Each structure stands twice: as C-alpha cells, then as structure tokens.
C-alpha cells in the first residue's frame, strides 16, 4: 500500500506524508473523499488515494514554481506575492511563449554577437528590421553614395571645422581658464584641422606649423594660466564665425553635386548630404570702460 501511495518512496517517508496532510492542497482531496459516506473501508481507500494525489500535486506545483523562478520570475511573483492559482499562471506563461515569434538560430547568434560587442543596442525586432532594410537595393545605393560623399576632402574638412567651431562656442561661454584654453585650441583647429597639437600640450612650430606665431603664443600663455580679456574672447568667437561661414559656403558645391547624383538614382538627397548647420549669435560678456572709469558689460549683438 505504501508503494502505491508514494510514487517516490525513497524521497518521502511516512512522517513526510503525515506532515503533508497539513498542507491544504493535500488535506482537501482527503477530506473530500472521507465526507462521501460514513468512513467505510472503500471510502477510506479513496481517502488514501486522495492523499497520494495531493502529495503528487504539491510536488508538481513546487517544480512548476521553481521553473518559473528561474525562467520567468515575473510569473513566479504572480503566484508567490499575488496569490494567483499556479495552474492559471502556468497557462498564461505557456500562451505567451507560444505567441513569441520564431527566431532563427543564426539570426539570434548574429544579434547577440553585435550586442555583446557594442555594435548594436536595439531589440531583436530592430535587428531583424535592420537586416531587411540592408537587403533593400535602394538602401544599398543610399549607403554607398553616402560613404562616397563622406569621403570627399571638402566634406571631411567641413566636418572638422564644424566640430572645432562648436568647441570654440562652448568653451567661450565658460568664462574660465579652461574655457580660454578650449576657445583658443578650437580656433587653432579651425585654422589648421590637420595640426597634430593636442589640447593640454604646448603648441610648437612642429605640432602646429599652420598656426600663426601670435596665436600659438596666446595659447601657450593660456596654458601657463594667463586669462583672455573679454575683448580677446569675443574676437576669437567673431573670427570663428567668419571661418565657419566660409566652410559652409565651400561645402554647398559638393552638396549640390551629390544631390544631383541622388536625384538621378531616384534617391532622397536628404539621406545623402549634410546641410551646414545654422548657429545663433553667441551672447558673450564684453567689457567696456566708460569715460567716468566704470566698467560695464556689453553683449555681442547689442
């Protein structure tokens, strides 16, 4: 009889089964069997069968809950904290699993590799969409023409000058020693994008041969802690504005040429060329000394 009642005789002893009677999931089937009549031998046998079923159900419940804890913690939480019946929760979990799209093994491997190496940060669906898009002949033509455009000397110089110009504007707004160094360094990069001088090191004739001596001296003085006057800072910004506008005009010819090529291939020129950005005048404080000796601040553009 014991072997019949206990499918796992080595795992459960008599004491374990008796303690199991305290579990409602075990006790309810037993009580239901006993309440059928006056407790005769046949009904007592039904009760023992109910005990075995209850113990088996509890084992299955624990196994199911442990699986959910490992593979779907949010569903396990619904059972443990929310009190939802485990059967209903398991059904909802399986339904959600069946609704998931089938993911090709090769695609998953490529996606995981790209994610782990920082080459892609989107979802798997985004990855699949990207793959479909890259197989589109139109996308391929756009990509090739965009690479060709980005490799032109005119665009490369414009992009370097634009980055240096933005550095001038942001640094000049800081009104600090570090800001002065950044302002002059950005200006030097606008004059000679190919110079190899690094910010934080002194400028020499060897690492900044395309920079006038006067500008190198001002930069090196700033490196030694000498501050720019408001007038000097404003002048750097003013000349930088003119340098950027000149580069923006130069790139217009290249943009026009590649826009025409895009039109010939029925491509969107806006996805190929980069139009020069428009910048608002920078409001910097500029000191002025009045006749009575007072120092006032006048903003550029006032």
C-alpha positions in Angstrom: 0.0 0.0 0.0 2.8 2.4 0.8 4.4 1.9 -2.5 1.1 2.6 -4.2 0.5 5.8 -2.3 4.0 7.2 -2.8 5.4 7.3 -6.3 8.8 8.3 -4.8 9.2 6.0 -1.8 12.9 7.0 -1.3 12.1 10.7 -1.2 9.2 10.6 1.2 8.7 8.7 4.5 5.6 8.1 6.5 6.3 11.2 8.6 6.6 13.3 5.5 3.2 12.1 4.2 1.6 12.9 7.6 3.1 16.4 7.7 1.8 16.7 4.1 -1.8 16.4 5.5 -1.4 19.8 7.0 -1.0 21.3 3.5 -4.4 22.4 2.3 -3.6 21.1 -1.2 -3.2 17.7 0.3 -5.8 17.8 3.1 -8.7 19.0 0.8 -8.7 15.9 -1.5 -8.5 13.6 1.6 -11.4 15.4 3.3 -13.5 15.4 0.2 -13.0 11.6 -0.1 -13.9 11.0 3.6 -17.1 13.1 3.5 -18.7 10.9 0.9 -20.2 8.4 3.5 -19.7 7.1 7.0 -16.0 6.2 6.6 -16.2 2.6 5.4 -13.2 0.7 4.1 -13.8 1.6 0.5 -14.1 5.3 1.3 -11.0 5.1 3.5 -9.2 3.7 0.5 -10.4 6.6 -1.6 -9.1 8.9 1.1 -5.7 7.4 0.9 -5.7 7.7 -2.9 -6.6 11.4 -2.3 -3.6 11.7 -0.1 -1.3 10.3 -2.7 -2.8 12.6 -5.4 -2.5 15.6 -3.1 1.2 14.9 -2.4 1.8 14.4 -6.1 0.1 17.7 -6.9 2.1 19.6 -4.4 5.4 18.2 -5.8 4.3 19.2 -9.3 3.3 22.7 -8.0 6.7 23.2 -6.4 8.5 22.0 -9.5 6.5 24.4 -11.7 7.1 27.3 -9.3 10.8 26.6 -9.3 10.9 26.6 -13.1 9.1 29.9 -13.2 11.5 31.4 -10.7 14.4 30.5 -13.0 12.9 31.3 -16.4 10.1 33.8 -15.8 10.4 35.5 -12.4 7.5 37.8 -13.1 5.2 34.9 -13.4 6.5 33.3 -10.2 5.9 36.6 -8.5 2.2 36.4 -9.5 1.9 33.1 -7.6 4.0 33.9 -4.5 3.0 37.5 -3.9 -0.2 37.8 -5.8 -1.8 34.6 -4.8 -2.8 33.6 -8.3 -3.5 29.9 -8.9 -0.4 28.2 -10.3 -2.4 26.4 -13.0 -3.7 29.7 -14.4 -0.3 31.3 -14.2 1.3 28.4 -16.0 -1.3 28.6 -18.7 -0.7 32.3 -19.2 3.1 31.7 -19.4 2.7 29.0 -22.0 0.3 31.1 -24.0 2.8 34.0 -24.0 5.6 31.6 -25.1 3.6 30.3 -28.0 2.9 33.9 -29.1 6.6 34.7 -29.4 7.8 34.8 -33.0 10.2 32.0 -34.0 13.8 33.3 -34.0 16.2 31.8 -36.5 19.2 30.4 -34.6 21.7 32.1 -37.0 19.9 35.5 -36.6 20.0 35.1 -32.8 23.7 34.4 -32.8 24.5 37.4 -35.0 22.3 39.6 -32.8 23.9 38.5 -29.6 27.3 39.0 -31.1 26.5 42.5 -32.2 25.0 43.3 -28.8 27.9 41.9 -26.8 30.4 43.9 -28.9 28.6 47.2 -28.7 27.8 47.3 -32.4 24.0 47.3 -31.9 21.9 48.4 -29.0 18.3 47.8 -30.2 15.9 44.9 -29.7 15.9 41.7 -31.7 13.0 43.0 -33.7 15.0 46.1 -34.6 17.9 43.8 -35.6 15.6 41.9 -38.0 14.2 45.1 -39.4 17.8 46.4 -40.0 18.7 43.2 -41.9 15.6 43.5 -44.1 16.4 47.2 -44.8 20.0 46.5 -45.7 18.9 43.9 -48.3 16.8 46.7 -50.0 18.6 47.8 -53.2 17.6 51.4 -52.5 19.1 51.3 -49.1 22.3 49.9 -50.5 22.6 52.7 -53.1 22.0 55.3 -50.4 24.6 53.7 -48.2 27.2 53.6 -51.0 26.6 57.2 -52.1 26.6 58.5 -48.5 30.0 56.8 -47.9 31.4 58.3 -51.1 30.1 61.8 -50.1 31.6 61.5 -46.6 35.0 60.6 -48.0 35.3 63.8 -50.1 38.1 66.1 -48.9 35.6 69.0 -48.9 33.2 67.2 -46.5 36.0 66.0 -44.2 37.4 69.5 -43.9 33.9 70.9 -43.3 33.2 68.3 -40.6 36.5 69.0 -38.8 35.9 72.8 -38.9 32.3 72.4 -37.7 33.5 70.3 -34.7 36.2 72.9 -33.8 33.7 75.8 -34.2 31.3 74.2 -31.8 34.2 73.8 -29.4 35.0 77.5 -29.7 31.4 78.4 -28.9 31.0 76.1 -25.9 34.4 77.0 -24.4 34.0 80.7 -24.8 30.7 80.6 -22.9 32.5 79.1 -19.8 34.4 82.3 -18.8 37.2 80.3 -17.1 40.8 79.4 -17.6 39.9 76.0 -19.0 37.4 77.7 -21.3 40.0 80.1 -22.6 42.3 77.2 -23.5 39.4 75.4 -25.2 38.5 78.5 -27.1 42.0 79.1 -28.5 42.5 75.4 -29.2 39.3 75.2 -31.1 40.2 78.3 -33.1 43.6 76.8 -34.0 41.9 73.6 -35.2 39.7 75.7 -37.4 42.7 77.4 -38.9 44.5 74.1 -39.4 42.4 71.0 -39.0 45.4 68.8 -39.8 47.6 70.1 -37.0 48.7 67.4 -34.6 48.8 69.6 -31.4 46.8 68.0 -28.6 44.8 70.0 -26.2 46.7 70.2 -22.9 50.1 70.3 -24.5 52.1 73.4 -25.6 51.9 74.4 -29.2 55.2 74.4 -31.1 56.2 75.1 -34.7 56.5 71.3 -35.2 53.0 70.3 -34.0 51.1 73.4 -35.3 53.0 74.6 -38.3 49.9 76.0 -39.9 49.1 78.3 -36.9 50.4 81.9 -36.8 53.0 82.5 -34.1 50.8 85.1 -32.4 48.0 82.6 -31.9 50.5 80.0 -30.6 51.9 82.5 -28.1 48.4 83.4 -26.8 47.5 79.7 -26.5 50.8 78.9 -24.6 50.2 81.9 -22.3 46.7 80.5 -21.5 48.4 77.1 -20.8 50.5 79.0 -18.2 47.4 80.4 -16.5 47.1 83.8 -18.3 43.4 84.6 -19.0 41.9 86.1 -22.1 40.4 89.5 -21.8 36.6 89.7 -22.7 37.6 91.6 -25.9 40.0 88.8 -26.9 37.5 86.1 -26.2 34.8 88.0 -28.3 37.3 88.4 -31.1 38.1 84.7 -31.2 34.4 84.0 -31.5 33.8 86.7 -34.2 36.6 85.4 -36.4 35.5 81.8 -35.8 32.0 82.7 -37.0 33.5 84.0 -40.3 35.7 80.9 -40.7 32.7 78.6 -40.3 30.6 80.6 -42.7 33.3 80.3 -45.3 33.5 76.5 -44.9 29.7 76.3 -45.1 29.8 78.0 -48.4 32.5 75.8 -49.7 30.5 72.6 -48.9 27.5 73.9 -50.8 29.1 72.9 -54.2 29.7 69.4 -53.1 26.2 69.1 -51.6 24.7 70.3 -54.9 26.7 67.8 -56.9 25.8 64.8 -54.8 22.1 65.9 -54.6 22.0 65.8 -58.4 23.5 62.3 -58.3 21.0 61.2 -55.8 18.2 62.5 -58.0 19.5 60.6 -61.0 19.2 57.3 -58.9 15.8 58.4 -57.5 17.2 58.7 -54.0 16.4 61.2 -51.3 19.2 63.8 -51.2 18.4 64.5 -47.6 19.6 61.0 -46.7 22.9 61.6 -48.5 24.3 65.1 -47.9 24.6 67.1 -44.7 23.4 70.6 -44.9 25.5 73.2 -42.9 24.1 74.0 -39.5 22.8 77.4 -38.7 24.0 78.9 -35.4 22.5 81.8 -33.4 24.9 84.7 -32.4 26.7 83.8 -29.2 25.9 86.2 -26.3 29.2 86.9 -24.6 30.0 89.5 -22.0 32.4 92.1 -23.4 33.7 94.8 -21.0 33.6 98.5 -22.0 35.2 101.3 -19.9 33.1 104.4 -19.9 34.5 108.0 -19.6 33.9 108.0 -15.9 36.1 104.9 -15.4 33.2 102.5 -14.8 33.5 99.0 -16.4 30.2 97.9 -18.0 29.3 94.7 -19.9 28.1 94.9 -23.5 26.8 91.7 -25.1 27.7 90.9 -28.7 24.9 91.8 -30.9 23.6 94.6 -28.7 
